[in-house]
Amino acid sequence: MDSGTHFVMGIAIGGLALVDPTVASHSLTFTAVMAGTIIGQQAPDIDTVLKFRNNAIYIRHHRGITHSIPAVLLWPLLITGALAIILPDAHLFNVWLWTQIAVFLHVFVDIFNAYGTQALRPFSKKWVALGVINTFDPFIFGFHCIGILLWLFGTDPVLTFTIMYLIIFVYYILRFAIQKAIKSAVHHELQDEEFVIVAPTMRFFHWKIAAKSKTHFYVGRAYRRTVNIYDKFKIEPIPKTEFVAKAIKDPNLDAFLSFSPLYRWEISELENGITELRLIDLRYRSNDRYPFVAVAHLDEELNIVNSYTGWIFTEEKLQKRLQIGAGNE
């Protein structure tokens, strides 16, 4: 989920912690628990700072080790240890317990996004992505904001947030049901699909579709059970040439390939003996464009002149990024 949703979740978990008699009866412990749940809901996303290095590192590692099983166990200990220095009189076991719940729920809810997490590390580096909830879901964020406002106006936080999470639980079930219905509709439309990604958007009944058959890629949208296919691309294996072999070893293209399960490629001859390999992720069609790409430019000696990977919404911005990142982004 996005940082804003994780923030309001941290407050809600802190409110639920008042069901714990120790937290409810000891104001200093409640303060520490609230700090722990808010920080615990943010801590696994500390890897966002990798974006300041470059997109390749960010794409390869975001929601990786910081969302792993060891990290889920380590974050609460680190946060509780820091809070123990600031608030030494708080009941640390209760602080650790509710912080642990907050960290676990952060990683757990991220599994339901299309992006997913490597939550099973170190046992598996497989990305777990159920794809039923958008990274920012206005309903879930709104439910939390309403719950927090009701608490501010004097309602019982334990009862308020318990009811809220029961409603959200039902909401998740509905999202799974809709996703299943759309996958069935995609099968009815295409018949020969082998692999289908049905990804959520911020709009309840609107979903993105990317599918693969033995011969074609399909990209479209679904509204309720109605499927509209916008683009159809014939699958052509990427050439096994020395140029391609060199290009895909570039860190930007390598990161893209580790992340994207459905993509197409283009090779173009540019000016001054430069050849371009472009990889285009098919999952993120927006305004008739595919904004998530990886591009590498190689010269006649197969030296990489520049490269880039990331979300770009105009060709002009892509060319600017390639110029800025000459010698690898």
LOPA-919924 format. One record per residue (C-alpha): residue in three letters; residue number from 1; x, y, z. Coordinates in Angstrom, 3 decimals, padded with zeros to 6 digits. Example, Ala and Ser with C-alpha at 12.3 -4.5 7.8 and 13.67 -1.06 7.14 Angstrom:
ATOM   code   pos          u          v          w
ATOM    ala     1    012.300   -004.500    007.800
ATOM    ser     2    013.670   -001.060    007.140
% end
This chain:
ATOM   code   pos          u          v          w
ATOM    met     1    000.000    000.000    000.000
ATOM    asp     2    001.001    003.656   -000.208
ATOM    ser     3    002.620    005.516    002.706
ATOM    gly     4   -000.559    007.433    003.533
ATOM    thr     5   -002.578    004.246    003.948
ATOM    his     6    000.167    002.678    006.064
ATOM    phe     7    000.146    005.808    008.252
ATOM    val     8   -003.595    005.677    008.989
ATOM    met     9   -003.305    001.912    009.517
ATOM    gly    10   -000.650    002.587    012.150
ATOM    ile    11   -003.047    004.900    013.991
ATOM    ala    12   -005.876    002.368    013.741
ATOM    ile    13   -003.711   -000.458    015.110
ATOM    gly    14   -002.644    001.852    017.926
ATOM    gly    15   -006.325    002.434    018.696
ATOM    leu    16   -007.017   -001.295    018.650
ATOM    ala    17   -004.147   -001.757    021.110
ATOM    leu    18   -006.396   -000.215    023.784
ATOM    val    19   -008.042   -003.642    024.013
ATOM    asp    20   -004.844   -004.565    025.883
ATOM    pro    21   -005.414   -003.662    029.583
ATOM    thr    22   -001.760   -002.741    030.078
ATOM    val    23   -001.840   -000.301    027.174
ATOM    ala    24   -005.225    001.137    028.187
ATOM    ser    25   -004.203    001.727    031.804
ATOM    his    26   -000.709    003.130    031.264
ATOM    ser    27   -000.522    006.351    029.252
ATOM    leu    28    003.229    006.151    028.668
ATOM    thr    29    002.875    002.629    027.281
ATOM    phe    30    000.018    003.780    025.032
ATOM    thr    31    002.217    006.607    023.716
ATOM    ala    32    005.030    004.155    022.983
ATOM    val    33    002.632    001.674    021.371
ATOM    met    34    001.133    004.358    019.130
ATOM    ala    35    004.619    005.438    018.069
ATOM    gly    36    005.580    001.801    017.504
ATOM    thr    37    002.564    000.968    015.354
ATOM    ile    38    002.959    004.089    013.202
ATOM    ile    39    006.702    003.544    012.721
ATOM    gly    40    006.175   -000.203    012.278
ATOM    gln    41    003.737    000.466    009.457
ATOM    gln    42    006.379    002.558    007.668
ATOM    ala    43    009.612    000.695    008.447
ATOM    pro    44    009.517   -002.032    005.731
ATOM    asp    45    009.320    000.676    003.056
ATOM    ile    46    012.633    002.188    004.090
ATOM    asp    47    014.024    000.627    000.912
ATOM    thr    48    012.282    003.425   -000.992
ATOM    val    49    015.493    005.394   -000.428
ATOM    leu    50    017.077    003.125   -003.062
ATOM    lys    51    015.270    005.241   -005.643
ATOM    phe    52    017.764    008.009   -004.905
ATOM    arg    53    020.522    005.747   -006.230
ATOM    asn    54    018.799    004.641   -009.422
ATOM    asn    55    015.658    002.948   -010.678
ATOM    ala    56    017.388   -000.341   -011.476
ATOM    ile    57    018.413   -000.930   -007.873
ATOM    tyr    58    015.021    000.265   -006.621
ATOM    ile    59    013.054   -002.037   -008.940
ATOM    arg    60    015.187   -005.051   -008.119
ATOM    his    61    015.120   -004.608   -004.331
ATOM    his    62    011.955   -002.670   -003.377
ATOM    arg    63    009.707   -004.842   -001.180
ATOM    gly    64    012.413   -007.472   -001.154
ATOM    ile    65    014.581   -008.137    001.879
ATOM    thr    66    012.903   -005.404    003.969
ATOM    his    67    009.631   -007.344    003.639
ATOM    ser    68    011.188   -010.766    004.284
ATOM    ile    69    010.455   -013.066    007.228
ATOM    pro    70    013.694   -012.114    009.084
ATOM    ala    71    012.937   -008.409    008.541
ATOM    val    72    009.380   -008.795    009.859
ATOM    leu    73    010.885   -010.217    013.058
ATOM    leu    74    013.753   -007.725    013.251
ATOM    trp    75    011.905   -004.432    012.663
ATOM    pro    76    009.802   -004.648    015.880
ATOM    leu    77    012.911   -005.385    017.966
ATOM    leu    78    014.772   -002.393    016.511
ATOM    ile    79    011.792   -000.059    016.931
ATOM    thr    80    011.072   -001.249    020.466
ATOM    gly    81    014.752   -000.864    021.366
ATOM    ala    82    014.754    002.729    020.131
ATOM    leu    83    011.523    003.528    021.985
ATOM    ala    84    012.950    001.964    025.161
ATOM    ile    85    015.687    004.614    025.126
ATOM    ile    86    013.172    007.435    024.690
ATOM    leu    87    010.400    006.030    026.933
ATOM    pro    88    012.159    003.646    029.352
ATOM    asp    89    009.163    003.393    031.710
ATOM    ala    90    006.830    001.971    029.061
ATOM    his    91    005.921   -001.732    029.255
ATOM    leu    92    008.245   -002.942    026.517
ATOM    phe    93    006.670   -006.339    025.925
ATOM    asn    94    003.363   -004.687    025.011
ATOM    val    95    005.175   -002.142    022.847
ATOM    trp    96    006.983   -004.963    021.020
ATOM    leu    97    003.771   -007.019    020.607
ATOM    trp    98    001.729   -004.261    018.952
ATOM    thr    99    004.675   -003.087    016.887
ATOM    gln   100    005.096   -006.668    015.677
ATOM    ile   101    001.424   -006.736    014.669
ATOM    ala   102    001.856   -003.459    012.770
ATOM    val   103    004.925   -004.661    010.856
ATOM    phe   104    003.312   -007.997    010.012
ATOM    leu   105    000.155   -006.283    008.725
ATOM    his   106    002.246   -003.950    006.558
ATOM    val   107    003.814   -006.875    004.721
ATOM    phe   108    000.567   -008.868    004.711
ATOM    val   109   -001.538   -006.163    003.038
ATOM    asp   110    001.212   -005.495    000.467
ATOM    ile   111    000.759   -009.072   -000.761
ATOM    phe   112   -002.677   -008.123   -002.089
ATOM    asn   113   -001.253   -005.493   -004.490
ATOM    ala   114   -000.294   -006.218   -008.079
ATOM    tyr   115    003.320   -005.304   -007.221
ATOM    gly   116    003.495   -007.774   -004.341
ATOM    thr   117    006.435   -008.563   -002.055
ATOM    gln   118    009.146   -011.159   -001.531
ATOM    ala   119    007.488   -012.013    001.778
ATOM    leu   120    008.699   -015.642    001.711
ATOM    arg   121    012.405   -014.819    001.744
ATOM    pro   122    014.755   -016.447    002.661
ATOM    phe   123    012.836   -019.597    001.706
ATOM    ser   124    011.845   -018.252   -001.711
ATOM    lys   125    012.572   -015.143   -003.772
ATOM    lys   126    009.261   -015.536   -005.584
ATOM    trp   127    007.140   -012.387   -005.718
ATOM    val   128    003.821   -012.927   -003.926
ATOM    ala   129    001.267   -010.650   -005.595
ATOM    leu   130   -002.450   -011.441   -005.434
ATOM    gly   131   -003.434   -008.322   -007.377
ATOM    val   132   -006.825   -007.525   -005.863
ATOM    ile   133   -006.114   -004.182   -004.166
ATOM    asn   134   -004.597   -001.115   -005.822
ATOM    thr   135   -001.485    000.385   -004.210
ATOM    phe   136   -003.728    003.264   -003.172
ATOM    asp   137   -007.280    002.120   -002.541
ATOM    pro   138   -009.593    005.069   -001.783
ATOM    phe   139   -012.114    002.832    000.011
ATOM    ile   140   -009.560    001.378    002.430
ATOM    phe   141   -007.946    004.769    003.032
ATOM    gly   142   -011.370    006.349    003.464
ATOM    phe   143   -012.542    003.677    005.922
ATOM    his   144   -009.491    004.379    008.090
ATOM    cys   145   -009.987    008.145    007.972
ATOM    ile   146   -013.641    007.748    009.012
ATOM    gly   147   -012.628    005.432    011.864
ATOM    ile   148   -010.005    007.897    013.110
ATOM    leu   149   -012.493    010.794    012.934
ATOM    leu   150   -015.070    008.792    014.891
ATOM    trp   151   -012.417    008.091    017.526
ATOM    leu   152   -011.630    011.814    017.738
ATOM    phe   153   -015.327    012.505    018.259
ATOM    gly   154   -015.393    010.146    021.225
ATOM    thr   155   -016.352    006.683    020.010
ATOM    asp   156   -014.724    003.579    021.488
ATOM    pro   157   -011.622    002.979    019.310
ATOM    val   158   -011.600   -000.787    019.884
ATOM    leu   159   -015.217   -001.167    018.762
ATOM    thr   160   -014.817    001.371    015.950
ATOM    phe   161   -011.727   -000.202    014.397
ATOM    thr   162   -012.981   -003.753    014.935
ATOM    ile   163   -016.112   -002.949    012.922
ATOM    met   164   -014.003   -001.110    010.346
ATOM    tyr   165   -011.698   -004.102    009.794
ATOM    leu   166   -014.671   -006.470    009.526
ATOM    ile   167   -016.032   -004.227    006.751
ATOM    ile   168   -012.615   -004.173    005.057
ATOM    phe   169   -012.444   -007.983    005.317
ATOM    val   170   -015.757   -008.239    003.447
ATOM    tyr   171   -014.427   -005.699    000.933
ATOM    tyr   172   -011.404   -007.934    000.239
ATOM    ile   173   -013.686   -010.906   -000.354
ATOM    leu   174   -015.683   -008.852   -002.854
ATOM    arg   175   -012.490   -007.864   -004.651
ATOM    phe   176   -011.445   -011.508   -004.984
ATOM    ala   177   -014.894   -012.384   -006.330
ATOM    ile   178   -014.744   -009.604   -008.923
ATOM    gln   179   -011.235   -010.581   -009.991
ATOM    lys   180   -012.324   -014.203   -010.438
ATOM    ala   181   -015.330   -013.104   -012.517
ATOM    ile   182   -013.112   -010.960   -014.746
ATOM    lys   183   -010.642   -013.811   -015.297
ATOM    ser   184   -013.588   -015.953   -016.369
ATOM    ala   185   -014.719   -013.201   -018.739
ATOM    val   186   -011.189   -012.941   -020.193
ATOM    his   187   -011.201   -016.696   -020.837
ATOM    his   188   -014.584   -016.389   -022.566
ATOM    glu   189   -013.226   -013.549   -024.715
ATOM    leu   190   -009.837   -015.045   -025.669
ATOM    gln   191   -010.325   -018.809   -025.283
ATOM    asp   192   -006.616   -019.615   -025.795
ATOM    glu   193   -004.952   -017.587   -023.026
ATOM    glu   194   -002.164   -019.271   -021.060
ATOM    phe   195   -001.364   -016.532   -018.579
ATOM    val   196   -003.561   -013.660   -017.377
ATOM    ile   197   -002.853   -010.705   -015.112
ATOM    val   198   -005.936   -008.897   -013.835
ATOM    ala   199   -004.721   -005.838   -011.939
ATOM    pro   200   -006.818   -003.426   -009.860
ATOM    thr   201   -007.193    000.309   -010.329
ATOM    met   202   -008.448    002.976   -007.931
ATOM    arg   203   -011.959    002.508   -009.390
ATOM    phe   204   -013.885   -000.404   -007.912
ATOM    phe   205   -015.184   -002.023   -011.128
ATOM    his   206   -012.296   -001.015   -013.414
ATOM    trp   207   -009.411   -003.470   -013.862
ATOM    lys   208   -006.369   -003.682   -016.133
ATOM    ile   209   -005.822   -006.842   -018.176
ATOM    ala   210   -002.636   -008.275   -019.668
ATOM    ala   211   -002.724   -011.784   -021.114
ATOM    lys   212   -000.539   -014.157   -023.080
ATOM    ser   213   -001.469   -016.997   -025.433
ATOM    lys   214    000.893   -019.204   -027.411
ATOM    thr   215    000.949   -016.678   -030.241
ATOM    his   216   -000.101   -013.246   -028.939
ATOM    phe   217   -000.072   -010.759   -026.091
ATOM    tyr   218   -003.375   -009.053   -025.266
ATOM    val   219   -003.831   -005.804   -023.360
ATOM    gly   220   -007.142   -004.349   -022.287
ATOM    arg   221   -009.492   -003.209   -019.575
ATOM    ala   222   -012.471   -004.689   -017.828
ATOM    tyr   223   -015.520   -002.971   -016.407
ATOM    arg   224   -017.592   -005.322   -014.292
ATOM    arg   225   -017.666   -008.461   -016.494
ATOM    thr   226   -017.203   -006.608   -019.788
ATOM    val   227   -013.741   -007.071   -021.313
ATOM    asn   228   -012.314   -004.679   -023.903
ATOM    ile   229   -009.083   -005.688   -025.651
ATOM    tyr   230   -007.231   -002.576   -026.853
ATOM    asp   231   -003.971   -004.016   -028.173
ATOM    lys   232   -002.903   -007.355   -029.609
ATOM    phe   233    000.770   -008.104   -030.278
ATOM    lys   234    002.181   -011.132   -032.032
ATOM    ile   235    004.735   -012.866   -029.831
ATOM    glu   236    008.145   -012.844   -031.452
ATOM    pro   237    011.114   -014.327   -029.560
ATOM    ile   238    013.796   -011.773   -028.862
ATOM    pro   239    016.743   -012.378   -031.244
ATOM    lys   240    019.644   -014.369   -029.827
ATOM    thr   241    022.340   -012.048   -031.117
ATOM    glu   242    025.529   -010.664   -029.619
ATOM    phe   243    023.884   -007.233   -029.507
ATOM    val   244    020.924   -008.474   -027.464
ATOM    ala   245    023.120   -010.584   -025.206
ATOM    lys   246    025.233   -007.518   -024.364
ATOM    ala   247    022.241   -005.204   -023.951
ATOM    ile   248    020.304   -007.370   -021.508
ATOM    lys   249    023.337   -007.563   -019.225
ATOM    asp   250    022.992   -003.847   -018.607
ATOM    pro   251    021.773   -003.273   -014.988
ATOM    asn   252    018.684   -001.370   -016.131
ATOM    leu   253    017.517   -004.045   -018.553
ATOM    asp   254    018.492   -006.811   -016.167
ATOM    ala   255    016.370   -005.212   -013.414
ATOM    phe   256    013.444   -004.839   -015.814
ATOM    leu   257    013.625   -008.510   -016.805
ATOM    ser   258    013.674   -009.577   -013.161
ATOM    phe   259    010.476   -007.614   -012.563
ATOM    ser   260    008.335   -007.873   -015.696
ATOM    pro   261    006.512   -011.112   -016.599
ATOM    leu   262    004.839   -009.725   -019.761
ATOM    tyr   263    006.762   -007.513   -022.139
ATOM    arg   264    007.471   -006.929   -025.806
ATOM    trp   265    010.659   -005.686   -027.442
ATOM    glu   266    011.736   -003.294   -030.188
ATOM    ile   267    015.118   -002.847   -031.870
ATOM    ser   268    015.755    000.411   -033.720
ATOM    glu   269    018.681    001.819   -035.695
ATOM    leu   270    019.369    005.395   -034.593
ATOM    glu   271    021.823    008.035   -035.784
ATOM    asn   272    025.617    007.855   -035.458
ATOM    gly   273    025.705    004.061   -035.521
ATOM    ile   274    023.654    003.728   -032.321
ATOM    thr   275    021.249    000.791   -031.951
ATOM    glu   276    018.432    000.790   -029.397
ATOM    leu   277    016.860   -002.145   -027.590
ATOM    arg   278    013.600   -001.231   -025.881
ATOM    leu   279    011.668   -003.535   -023.544
ATOM    ile   280    008.043   -002.544   -022.908
ATOM    asp   281    006.031   -003.835   -019.954
ATOM    leu   282    002.463   -004.593   -021.046
ATOM    arg   283    000.821   -004.392   -017.612
ATOM    tyr   284    000.680   -000.631   -017.239
ATOM    arg   285   -001.083    000.728   -020.325
ATOM    ser   286   -002.148    004.324   -019.681
ATOM    asn   287   -003.515    006.881   -022.165
ATOM    asp   288   -002.566    004.679   -025.114
ATOM    arg   289    001.039    004.408   -023.876
ATOM    tyr   290    003.081    001.805   -022.044
ATOM    pro   291    005.001    003.938   -019.541
ATOM    phe   292    007.148    001.291   -017.866
ATOM    val   293    010.124    000.595   -020.143
ATOM    ala   294    013.782   -000.320   -020.219
ATOM    val   295    016.007    001.132   -022.939
ATOM    ala   296    019.651    000.584   -023.832
ATOM    his   297    021.690    002.302   -026.551
ATOM    leu   298    024.752    000.498   -027.890
ATOM    asp   299    027.359    001.754   -030.335
ATOM    glu   300    028.849   -000.172   -033.255
ATOM    glu   301    031.399   -001.833   -030.943
ATOM    leu   302    028.517   -002.981   -028.691
ATOM    asn   303    029.478   -000.626   -025.914
ATOM    ile   304    026.516    000.590   -023.873
ATOM    val   305    026.259    004.326   -024.456
ATOM    asn   306    023.359    004.933   -022.066
ATOM    ser   307    020.387    003.141   -020.568
ATOM    tyr   308    017.315    003.714   -018.436
ATOM    thr   309    014.459    001.865   -016.804
ATOM    gly   310    011.389    003.276   -015.115
ATOM    trp   311    008.028    004.910   -015.668
ATOM    ile   312    008.068    007.487   -018.479
ATOM    phe   313    004.879    009.010   -019.897
ATOM    thr   314    006.256    010.892   -022.919
ATOM    glu   315    008.953    010.108   -025.455
ATOM    glu   316    010.507    013.526   -024.837
ATOM    lys   317    011.029    012.756   -021.151
ATOM    leu   318    012.517    009.374   -022.000
ATOM    gln   319    015.074    010.935   -024.334
ATOM    lys   320    015.908    013.528   -021.683
ATOM    arg   321    016.446    010.803   -019.074
ATOM    leu   322    018.701    008.897   -021.461
ATOM    gln   323    020.810    012.013   -022.022
ATOM    ile   324    021.033    012.747   -018.291
ATOM    gly   325    021.871    009.133   -017.515
ATOM    ala   326    024.479    008.669   -020.242
ATOM    gly   327    026.766    005.897   -019.113
ATOM    asn   328    023.948    004.120   -017.242
ATOM    glu   329    021.151    005.604   -015.139
% end
